Amino acid sequence: MVSVKEKIAYGLGDTASNIVFQTVMLFLTFFYTDIFGIPPAFVGTMFLAVRLIDAITDPLMGAMTDRTQTRYGKFRPYLLWFALPFGLFSVLAFTTPDLSEQGKMIYAFVTYTALMMVYTAINIPYCALGGVLTSDPKERVSVQSYRFVFAMLGGLLVSGLTLPLVEFLGEGDQAKGYQLTITAMSILGVAMFLICFWNTKERLTPSQPHQSSFKQDVGYLVKNDQWRILCIASVCLLSGMVLKTSLAIYYVKYFLQMPDKITLFITLGMVGNIFGCMLAQPLAKRVCKVNAYISLQLIAAALCIATYFVPKEQVELAFAMFILWGFAFNMATPLLWAKMADTVDYGQYKDGVRLTGIIYSSIIFFIKLGVAIGGAAAGWLLSGYGYQADVEQTPQTLNGILLSFTVYPAVGSILVAIVMRKYTLKNSKVDEIHLELNRMEK
């Protein structure tokens, strides 16, 4: 059993991660287009281009962690080593030097790339750490539920405090306000990573040191059919989610025409996310987590599509639909991450090699690819529909914002539900795998 104290400490690591992850999803597109003054089409292309770098760094990071041997374990040391650089590059990404438009684009590309590389260096080991805290499938769901409750608390911190702090600290200068706000949040994030490092313990370690080469690891990885399914599902999932969350500010500001309600809208959405994550474990105790995951994605898609038909005058209903979407969508999130740990066990069961780091890192790459596609799509769609910052939008642009916030994200969830129908690691199969692995260890 993992103690509540340790689950909370582990969860604080994702509170720290989400200070950046949620800021990127909720504010970075808006920050680049409306504060820093970068063309939205470039922002979209930049988000996607950085993923090409991740295609190299993510699997290398996973392979590195699998081969790491320290007195602190394989994964925990990276929280200690990269906490401070993570905070530093977060601040630099939200700094606005006085440059030409071309200079601004170069600066944004360099600092965003550096931030994502440091994020890789700390987040992949952090995520893999969750797979070695316990071997109990139910405890894994519990660990991930705690993790994502605290992750969403990080999101709540970002959504509820960012714009008020920007206003307060910037004193009318939004660029300065964003920089000081992210500085304060980054200091808090560094402290949380250190708490996570000191208060967690790696319990699952291979009986023998990792001996296969990187090329052999990739071969084992490709043979893992359940890993392939999770990778495809992750791209579809995050593409839709990031598109929706990136457009939330534009939806409230321009479609609902209530810019003063942006903070309230995204904060209440985050509250829905938190309650969804809290109910993941009770749900997993009663039904198969694979079947539950598919059903929740279809519910989330239905809520997205229904929102398209909500008139802008019905503000309360628009808020309620966003909260309900976050509730359903994020009830499924801990279930996905628990399935990643099951996929590691499945690979060991099939091939006798435990590839915790490289499996998590490769799935995280596809998650970040989904984030990039969603962010790129947001920039491209805004540009394609004729969006211009801080002006009255045309009817075509408003309808484009509405479609991009509602119907298009639903497609992602529907695709996830279709892909996950081929995922076979249901509860009975996972129990069978654990019995066999326990027998092999004796």
Secondary structure in CASP SS format (residue, H / E / C, confidence):
PFRMAT SS
TARGET T0000
AUTHOR 0000-0000-0000
METHOD secondary structure of the structure
MODEL  1
M C 1.00
V C 1.00
S C 1.00
V H 1.00
K H 1.00
E H 1.00
K H 1.00
I H 1.00
A H 1.00
Y H 1.00
G H 1.00
L H 1.00
G H 1.00
D H 1.00
T H 1.00
A H 1.00
S H 1.00
N H 1.00
I H 1.00
V H 1.00
F H 1.00
Q H 1.00
T H 1.00
V H 1.00
M H 1.00
L H 1.00
F H 1.00
L H 1.00
T H 1.00
F H 1.00
F H 1.00
Y H 1.00
T H 1.00
D H 1.00
I H 1.00
F H 1.00
G C 1.00
I C 1.00
P C 1.00
P H 1.00
A H 1.00
F H 1.00
V H 1.00
G H 1.00
T H 1.00
M H 1.00
F H 1.00
L H 1.00
A H 1.00
V H 1.00
R H 1.00
L H 1.00
I H 1.00
D H 1.00
A H 1.00
I H 1.00
T H 1.00
D H 1.00
P H 1.00
L H 1.00
M H 1.00
G H 1.00
A H 1.00
M H 1.00
T H 1.00
D H 1.00
R H 1.00
T C 1.00
Q C 1.00
T C 1.00
R C 1.00
Y C 1.00
G C 1.00
K C 1.00
F C 1.00
R H 1.00
P H 1.00
Y H 1.00
L H 1.00
L H 1.00
W H 1.00
F H 1.00
A H 1.00
L H 1.00
P H 1.00
F H 1.00
G H 1.00
L H 1.00
F H 1.00
S H 1.00
V H 1.00
L H 1.00
A H 1.00
F C 1.00
T C 1.00
T C 1.00
P C 1.00
D C 1.00
L C 1.00
S C 1.00
E H 1.00
Q H 1.00
G H 1.00
K H 1.00
M H 1.00
I H 1.00
Y H 1.00
A H 1.00
F H 1.00
V H 1.00
T H 1.00
Y H 1.00
T H 1.00
A H 1.00
L H 1.00
M H 1.00
M H 1.00
V H 1.00
Y H 1.00
T H 1.00
A H 1.00
I H 1.00
N H 1.00
I H 1.00
P H 1.00
Y H 1.00
C H 1.00
A H 1.00
L H 1.00
G C 1.00
G C 1.00
V C 1.00
L C 1.00
T C 1.00
S C 1.00
D C 1.00
P H 1.00
K H 1.00
E H 1.00
R H 1.00
V H 1.00
S H 1.00
V H 1.00
Q H 1.00
S H 1.00
Y H 1.00
R H 1.00
F H 1.00
V H 1.00
F H 1.00
A H 1.00
M H 1.00
L H 1.00
G H 1.00
G H 1.00
L H 1.00
L H 1.00
V H 1.00
S H 1.00
G H 1.00
L H 1.00
T H 1.00
L H 1.00
P H 1.00
L H 1.00
V H 1.00
E H 1.00
F H 1.00
L H 1.00
G H 1.00
E C 1.00
G C 1.00
D C 1.00
Q H 1.00
A H 1.00
K H 1.00
G H 1.00
Y H 1.00
Q H 1.00
L H 1.00
T H 1.00
I H 1.00
T H 1.00
A H 1.00
M H 1.00
S H 1.00
I H 1.00
L H 1.00
G H 1.00
V H 1.00
A H 1.00
M H 1.00
F H 1.00
L H 1.00
I H 1.00
C H 1.00
F H 1.00
W H 1.00
N C 1.00
T C 1.00
K C 1.00
E C 1.00
R C 1.00
L C 1.00
T C 1.00
P C 1.00
S C 1.00
Q C 1.00
P C 1.00
H C 1.00
Q C 1.00
S C 1.00
S C 1.00
F H 1.00
K H 1.00
Q H 1.00
D H 1.00
V H 1.00
G H 1.00
Y H 1.00
L H 1.00
V H 1.00
K H 1.00
N C 1.00
D H 1.00
Q H 1.00
W H 1.00
R H 1.00
I H 1.00
L H 1.00
C H 1.00
I H 1.00
A H 1.00
S H 1.00
V H 1.00
C H 1.00
L H 1.00
L H 1.00
S H 1.00
G H 1.00
M H 1.00
V H 1.00
L H 1.00
K H 1.00
T H 1.00
S H 1.00
L H 1.00
A H 1.00
I H 1.00
Y H 1.00
Y H 1.00
V H 1.00
K H 1.00
Y H 1.00
F H 1.00
L C 1.00
Q C 1.00
M C 1.00
P H 1.00
D H 1.00
K H 1.00
I H 1.00
T H 1.00
L H 1.00
F H 1.00
I H 1.00
T H 1.00
L H 1.00
G H 1.00
M H 1.00
V H 1.00
G H 1.00
N H 1.00
I H 1.00
F H 1.00
G H 1.00
C H 1.00
M H 1.00
L C 1.00
A H 1.00
Q H 1.00
P H 1.00
L H 1.00
A H 1.00
K H 1.00
R H 1.00
V C 1.00
C C 1.00
K H 1.00
V H 1.00
N H 1.00
A H 1.00
Y H 1.00
I H 1.00
S H 1.00
L H 1.00
Q H 1.00
L H 1.00
I H 1.00
A H 1.00
A H 1.00
A H 1.00
L H 1.00
C H 1.00
I H 1.00
A H 1.00
T H 1.00
Y C 1.00
F C 1.00
V C 1.00
P C 1.00
K C 1.00
E C 1.00
Q C 1.00
V H 1.00
E H 1.00
L H 1.00
A H 1.00
F H 1.00
A H 1.00
M H 1.00
F H 1.00
I H 1.00
L H 1.00
W H 1.00
G H 1.00
F H 1.00
A H 1.00
F H 1.00
N H 1.00
M H 1.00
A C 1.00
T H 1.00
P H 1.00
L H 1.00
L H 1.00
W H 1.00
A H 1.00
K H 1.00
M H 1.00
A H 1.00
D H 1.00
T H 1.00
V H 1.00
D H 1.00
Y H 1.00
G H 1.00
Q H 1.00
Y H 1.00
K H 1.00
D H 1.00
G C 1.00
V C 1.00
R C 1.00
L C 1.00
T H 1.00
G H 1.00
I H 1.00
I H 1.00
Y H 1.00
S H 1.00
S H 1.00
I H 1.00
I H 1.00
F H 1.00
F H 1.00
I H 1.00
K H 1.00
L H 1.00
G H 1.00
V H 1.00
A H 1.00
I H 1.00
G H 1.00
G H 1.00
A H 1.00
A H 1.00
A H 1.00
G H 1.00
W H 1.00
L H 1.00
L H 1.00
S H 1.00
G H 1.00
Y C 1.00
G C 1.00
Y C 1.00
Q C 1.00
A C 1.00
D C 1.00
V C 1.00
E C 1.00
Q C 1.00
T C 1.00
P H 1.00
Q H 1.00
T H 1.00
L H 1.00
N H 1.00
G H 1.00
I H 1.00
L H 1.00
L H 1.00
S H 1.00
F H 1.00
T C 1.00
V H 1.00
Y H 1.00
P H 1.00
A H 1.00
V H 1.00
G H 1.00
S H 1.00
I H 1.00
L H 1.00
V H 1.00
A H 1.00
I H 1.00
V H 1.00
M H 1.00
R C 1.00
K C 1.00
Y C 1.00
T C 1.00
L C 1.00
K C 1.00
N H 1.00
S H 1.00
K H 1.00
V H 1.00
D H 1.00
E H 1.00
I H 1.00
H H 1.00
L H 1.00
E H 1.00
L H 1.00
N H 1.00
R H 1.00
M H 1.00
E H 1.00
K C 1.00
END
